[in-house]
Amino acid sequence: MRFTLVHPDPSRGDGLVPTDVEADVGVALSVLRPGLARVSGYAGWASAGVRAAVGDAVLDEHHVVGQPPLVDGCVLRARPGSRPDADLAVRADWHVAVVAGPDSGGLAAVPSDGHLTVGPPARGHPRGLALAVRDTGLPRVQITRDGDRVRVRVGHGVRWRRWRPHRPLRLGTTTLALRGAADDAAQEVQPSDPGLASRPATWLAPLLGSVALAVALRQPLLLLAGLAVPLVALGTAGVARRRRRLRLRDDSSVRDLAALVAATARAAVTTIEPVVLDQPWDPGGCLAVVGPRVLALPVARAAVLGTLGTHLTAALAVRTRRPDDWSWCVWATEPDAPLPLGPGEALVVADDPPDPAALARWRSSTPASQRLLLLADSPAAVPAWCRARLEVRPRSVRLHGADGRVRDVPRQAVGTERALEQVRAAAAARAMAVSGAAGDAALPLRASLASLDGIPAPDRVATAWATPRTGLVVALGVGAGGRTVSVDLVADGPHALVAGTTGAGKSELLTTLVLALALTHPPDRLAILLVDFKGGTGLGPVAGLPHVLEHVTDLDAAHARRVLASLRAELRRREAVLADAGARDLLELDPADSTTPPRLLVVVDELRALTEDVPDASAALTRIAAQGRALGVHLVLATQRPAGAVGADLRANVALRIALRVTDQADSTDVLDAPDAARLDPATPGRAWVRRGTRPLEPVQVARAVAAAAAPVVRLARAWSDVGAAWSPPASAAPQADDAREAWLLAVAHAAGRRPTSDGCPWLPGLPGVVRAVDVPDGPGLALAVSDLPEEQRRGAVRWDPAEGPLLVLGGPRSGRTTTLVTAALEALDHGWSVHAVGLPPAAVARLTAGDRPGRVASELATDDARAVARLLELLAAGGRPAQPGVLLVVDRLDLLLDSLGRLARGAGVDRLTALWRGSTSGTALAAGADAGAAAMQHAGAFAHRLVLPLADSALDTLAGVPPALAGSRTTPGRAVHLHATGADLCQVVLPGPPDAGAVVGAPPSGAVLVRPLPDRAELPPGLAAGPGRLEVPLGLGGDDADIVGVDVSHGLLVAGPPGAGRSTVLDVVACTLVRAGVRVVRLVDTTGLPVPALTGVQDVGPADVAEACRAGRGETVLLVDDLDDLQRAHPGLDELLPLTLSLVASVTSSSAAQAFRGPVATLVRRRRMLVLDAHDHASAELVGPRAAWCVDPSRRPPGRGVLVAGRDTVVVQVYAGGSG
């Protein structure tokens, strides 16, 4: 706040000198005195013997800055003075106003006795009071009172005449007006007297009576008597109307600067609406004052004062190269104030501006409510876009309006001294209007937590904790007179409601409250629960205090519901403690006893958001409010608008109410039963009202967690310019703003570490982000997770007993679904079970095998390998052990597997899988993981145990069966909802530990079920040959274990398949392996056809020579025939030429083999000695038989994939790729 000191200072000259200073609002005069002495250089200010006064009002030592009359713009003197002339004038019955002229705006009271002299300043002092008007052409005017009448004498004449209020005196260029207390109400229109039409009875009754008498008495003269009353009324009304016309025509009290000065003086003692004197702006909001500078500058000053009005309602910016002429504006703006932007009212003064182009750009982009006043020496200097101007001449002022009209207007001009007095008075009026009516004018603009009574320094926290305390007293801030405002949540509460709009300082208040309590109460006597529904940013700075049990944010509504459940459990526990002690209130228990529960403070930031996200919160908080006083539980609820968020039952138990600034008077009344909070200044965040029950309101400036104020309590005010700055105080190191939160937090943590622990508030925190198997309580089944049971304030075990049914794990990407399956598999391995994995990623499989010391991890298949998975399910179903489940099938992405098996054997593959959870395969346990899609949801009901991990959409929780109380966004990986037969619990899945270093993985036990995937291509190993002593040829990799599959060709082998299936490649492999084994191989080729590539070690013969070639050799001979069906068509008698006892390996198309009815092909088909390639082909499938549907992979068709048919046995094989090379 800025004001002026007036004091003696010999070093600056004789008499009294001024010093402009700034001081913090709310500082008492006794505290202010040393600073006043320092900045002014007058040591007397430091002494209480110097009676500080504003006008004639002497201030006591407890008077605070901001409390009237020590407000903005005031003059603080070292001794009492007199009231300003304007103040005395508006209080008098009559006063003289200078309404026009070169020195307008002056006011002087007409004394009840003696004379008032008005005229130019004279060297001598005239008799009586004087009103100096700087107009050399003005004669001396004397005014005196004669009872209720005022008489005036002009010049040195001896004749006094009556001066009526509605007759101004025009003396040269100056106009004086006589005004009374009722006449100077600027901008107010008095209600008119009711006319004859509103009172017809006053004249109609006598008239009718006279007519009746005249008729009855037959005397016409009586009619004249009846007309007398109407005639008198008409005459009175005419006189009144004439006087009103004269007043409207001649009296300019509602339009002149003197009326503005009078209204500003009244605003210092009473509340009035702001008044401005409008100027003749053009439609764009511009006005130019043109003329010689000595004449134009006073008119421009008057225009500025009129636009600023009684309360400085318009923002002011001055652009000039002559700052000294506008130094009086320092009480309304800063010298470097920026050009205003936005829709608000503003005024820019351009007097020889340094950057006219920037000013023109600003004018073109702002609305007309942003006024622009220009000064120019001549009309030619006025820019074209300014269409209104006042041309000031020595004897007149002429207005050139925007409409083209030209007319003379009264000269409204004012000098620098009178302008300074008016702007000071307007600044004081503004200060009164902003804060005086609300009663918080004496509060500082800011407050430091470190300066409050009872707040210890960081190194004194442990000492403060050692002080015995009965209540829960917390220092909030600074109140009137600079005193500390504290509240006791035990005596004033037990609960508090905090209201305030955005930016009012709610979160800062809550932070101050929590930190102040933590600095004065140890953690074993005060526990704090933070519910921050502003994204965690509001109360984040104090979340690290050791007092804080938990910090809940709106990022997890389920977490908030859990905290409410824990609160209910804590209330029940405290009720039991009081019952066991036979006490009715926590105050009756010994605070030194470690089992005595500490006070529990629940702080809720943004209550409305909490009740909207967690509907059960309102009922829970209402119950806490009802029981909290006796149990030592206190609520501090903060919200922007309590209406609708705070129910009647909850409100009935909230006696302490704190309201920061709100936007609506209804909101203020709802909290405080008074509209005062709606009147708080938005420029002072942290300003609040406190209501303790039914006690009066208390203003408070909420303290911030800083160690020192940002500046001294009093300091030199910034000067308008450097000219004339003759005094500056000695430099001193002013304390800088210091955020002390970190120091206090460290001190609290250090002090808490040296205190004994207490079990008075055994609060169970939320689930940790990582749990291990050792953290799961003991019990039957496989340890999967740790559950959270806040209603019982304990941890539970999530264990899966496969005898109760299969396990389904639902979760999205990176939710922990695969980790959960790995955890279940490792637990099964530890229990001695065999594990088969389907769909697990390589990293998960590696973790399983690393922990598989016994070697019980058997099959490792992909979800798209439907044939292998179906085979595994077939083997598991055939080898089940109902009495003792010892096999675990782990499936990741069950939804993908269902889709893959659905395309196998016309959907019969799905039946093999669903048999696991229908109970048909009781010897195998199933743990499946899936995304929450339609495929998995269709079968979810069949799973006795379900773990629902974080999903991509919280709405999927409902589809997965999660109760509404636990539904919501779970962002922590592994955080799941365990759905079981008796209910649902929140849990954290066990995270497997690292594998044991140096552990050796064993081999699978003999006889264990094992299915391995077949490769899409198999290369013939070098040196691999047919079996010794037998014609057993290795064809490729196949079977359940994907090992080498061989076939004895001594009884022949038919290789069938569609074109391009790899028949020739099979013959190539057979030939290569037989030759390597030393077996004689003969190949039958068509010598009349196209030549065929030669095979190493193989003899090629034609049909005519085949019999002789087979008999010629020694030992066993194998005959190879490629495309036998084609040769038979080319050589019809070929079947008779082939020896019947010969080992024949022939290839034909599947259709030819299926249609053969005689000959060697038909014989081999009947013997079921076939290698059928590409069983997807219909003819190939017919050759394989019923097993064909289970021998194909529906998702791929690799070359060389076939089915070896040997009697009733079928083996899927991937034939080696080539061998002739």
Steps between C-alpha positions, in 0.01 A plus 500: 500500500637841401472816711699815576694594813516871589764579761781741585841421360766771525726313261242549223408861575291710734147411592322172426608271219311210335619141456295247305516153648343157457402279794351155542134498587429374849820624664441683827631855543727391783668251265501753218678780688863376472453448128351848459802649672736303279344584165421866578814600688288655778589328827190633669284240327660232718375668817148449631516863617445612141125492455445355156183635346306499172329836478366574847471128590776389738598134461572274797788256506273205412359663189588286198575587143190470286261597778337842431624765492845341445418388146628552145572861414483635855750745652655388830627795704719522805235709675124546456389725216172611356246329283519553124294789368283264293420291808396809697297628206282192453429489874386864511146626436625714211816504301640685202612296197718615210303330222682646200809702420874461483516361855185288536410255769564710808263468797470712816244493780297813570560574870203546731660825616755717327584524133634263236728673252544358151757639261849475361776414746612811687813571690310601808239287663146635460264504787305178551548174309642519148447302178792574270417486129787543257318741267653847479181640349284386791396784738497439870172346611376495859230264623326506835196342662194674630308226674388256234586742223832558330610845387776589261701815423713529186804727485544795736135605494296542812176341378423149613242301309337165553661204321260226405629146443364475148664823381873453427735798497685544172800724564723519195616152407414357842157380610411457868199309632335486841413147605351338802526156649211373285613670180841344463383141464666450166322290244193462724153614386256588776147359458252760373207617712172329415280715276136587518412192299629281783294687766157567345326503837690812612326716239199296387335476846488880564380561146214250528408638840484856368282392206263321734471807729450735204215287368343452841523865604460636153817710546726487184775691681571188706645345187794744526582362843510147358743605229744657748667170605571374144632842401743506796619145424559585136700808595720303742567230244592760239751667728658165589522401135665828411759457774581150378547629146728774623705252700536263205593790272732699723638262767782280372553309824452166331749580227791697645826415669398662829214250534751217441726637774205519738389144417855374556511671840171335596632159387762523778229498769216302343442234237392637163502363150797610286434823309679615184467814290459398142699682236401572137673193359457410136343160417845342505575624851743780404520867597767758417571812707646763267654833584796671662646267757449739790127501421448144370683314777259605784202400283663163434556450873131564564403249229725236657358560850145487367562170322669342803204607710451475873656152534766487227287245317692520172851365451737783413809503278699812410720528192701822504843652466409753770446283805522786752170646378327172588678411826173528693383184315735292715205448740297339222752301295864411448723714276567204272152349509440302178233588252179338624357198327164332537143621535536694826485876535830676448649837412820567309648852504719588203698821558786512250524117509836338424347244258193640320487204261465250785224717645314500168526123475365462851209731423405303189482169691316600819134572573358845559488436876877542487514883486782700343568865590743688275671839551594699193620852428281542191216320320743394230685285754186298582490165313212443262361209702430735795174673406426701816710785636488781752663817373612702802528876454574775753133599534310185395506126446342378177395137438526358150287189528519182299165594344648819352325734742703780662395659827647675801523304824590607856868507573581205727863555590697410810847569634758247610441549874125455478546199268734344756247554781219344293693193388613440860141521619386264222770248597375511859141458381600199293674343798192558713269351238711191440574401858348746740147374462612143546690578816828341389685818408744455786635170375837463329524402136711202596591311814786272594446176690832549677381830649188351663487443872571142601670392175847365584811551294634186331752442780228531768251243372595233754462752783157601373393135493603460864250767609184333644187588301137415559331640193590512134598865459627615163621846395340602172622851431494865599186681610409857582772685688767256385396236752523128426167336420487144631221245507457201727350204317398349833336807653390683183430192288524213514477538123567784258360603164718702261347668196659708227503538126789411273806708581367612838761297691322186623792266438742747657277523807483121533876473457553762771254324731661158458856630531420717804342203680794275412746756638325507838372141538715184477396209275408282800241758606372609158439292189399663173317357202512705178225462240611720212253504212691767307725252326732474800645848451308682771639318806806349338750726682406355842436139393849405618438585865543205739153578635338418166350152493399512137470746212198424283445670163221505246714295264370187672139509623528141622782608728274769645230241570759284672601788725139557599472133591817530708353803674192303593721226640701758696180643649396153616843442651490830689153420629636172634797677664271746677266221605784294647622805694151592616541848351254712302750731333858482381581785739442262792787272394861552603683666208829363631377142456634359174173315441293819507393578145641826366282771352415413141465791256331428167564779247290494183586739217211538250222324688260529208732305270535229766125458545448491122767236439424302816126525576543313830734770629221733611343242733839394636606858576162572661549209738854612582374851567238367741741276695826683451494729805506221757731275296758771422439504125480842334396594147623798300290517185586740219285573197431781257124499556358320807144505364415145395831356618446538876176341619289628787609219736866563428460877523335470844826364646731754334526794739820655367463664160764682296409681180753637258385702204190360328334623183141512620347659809277193535809281540636733767169498685488123476831472685512805729134609521634829361592624149841634602710233325360607162643849556861393553750649259618252231840670512564371855497118494494348845256760640228319694226524759477264798174413672517307830150374566277800555781739593571810285701476183878537523712612204830322440780509249604137467872448554725340244779261585779756470756592757503877449311774324611589150574865592518728806168602651561858385713624212540799274234518234607500141526854368329609179833627371853554628461879500488640851591176675712655774481228761563131514553290813825312560516166328417198712477135427131433474397143570399313192209264463604159626290191443557322829295190426799285416683603818192434712435163333857389562481620860173313558641180349813528714302563818262213426791260460609567858158434657381155608254332268138471603233247407220739584391528136580169327405627158529250220644677196401418149641205316863538397594493136716185543435192714692174516389144569626524859255787560198277435355361825520122537217281382403227256538543128736691274601847623396756241450839668456699819149635552401823670230477768453857625176419681707264718821705486709201394657330200356178357635218288384433147571131450368283223399143561448339156257258658258792529509571127716667236659845523436784253724807491353795311715798414613733228850558366766564768249428775693208649291223343795294379684558827200361690505185287875462554443537875239223494728276292799549733281422800384182326859399429587551867211267585637231269258546213572474134435816301399543139516852356294626210534852365759624748752746351864389481605704804233336714597156375864574580402602855307174540780283376751687715299407810434143386767310685311166487439542126121491521435771241390283210314639203563855375254581223363806323132586489493484120635142498153356531601144393767469767279652771213266406740205517618614841142529623433151365795353685413686823144371483623146444748510789295689766528407868181608674621413849809718492524796257864536409491661157454870436416636159587869473338685211575861419255674266219251541296710258753441222519130577123465486504665161780273378340178628166609360640454148629150576284193427196713443516646852557171678833637624315746723310213657826340610594826672166573662502148639768622742262739680194283459660240722544233232877510547533518875863394502620825340483846655454801274632854552406720207561864421305710253405846395152608604343429164184327394671161452636488854189652658287227346674240715593716802212370708644147492813609691466471877786744556555816299767765531405820320809711439503857358293518184512750215149626582359518851159406359642154431522445873124468511501248216768303682282482812688753716270653763439875462677568830826364354455607141717776368835572351773282650823634360747296705615187311393193689219679687200268460154424629468140615152368423410183686195315626466705819570848367766723351822647640760744376842337483854537374639209300823342613799605292736206444846549637818451299592135430754329719850555374669185379184289505517203263186422306416129502357283226129425479401184685445189294147438392400863532271651244696704251397674180743712311432721198614388157719733296372629168818374336742222597841455344645154450793465737831411335585128530151394604435159342247221510506263794764227490377158401156634419347716238379753758523837334499833704238720336514813718400642837165406643301339774411654835862566590595635154776240470623304195226294344598196291315242295593146396476489121560127473124453459473805275390857548255711307565875498176678413419865476366773277726657239770713656469336841861366494465140378826513305676644802391201708641257240819707497535462880426126483759449229765704679464321833490155338808568292681620812408169665639303203168383369462456123246744364344476155282775358243438231483787250323556170774477242271637232413810695693799619832433669502509881785610730725218606523393864836414650539125542166420337467291181240629252325237282210499254180295524633226276811448712357540846449131573848400383659788694331400823608135468855582401613647829612326815337566829200711550392734226256787533311618195406870483223613268408867478160584356404134467152594389640689200724203404205265522308711256800521267574124531177304558679171571732640760329329797591151360863602463546597866619211726246427774764439771694814426534787754312765313496871591270678259340841486158581357247777529252467783208478259663212309569314822146549624358368168740205456330158511775268379870492455782595738341835593177337613702236686696758699183695575331185636809420706490866630867546424484866398656838550217742420613856433284811551206351684308823433425353157173308492648195326791499745261523793303207360818293490588589862154426628315645806823623658568734211317795661731477806818475293485835325575850618215733393715812516783390269585245225878450491650296214612154601246465782342156486343215691672162522236231495618159626206278565277670753769741614538850362797724563534858384842556349690788344699336219863596456554754229710321232794268527647443157751768532 
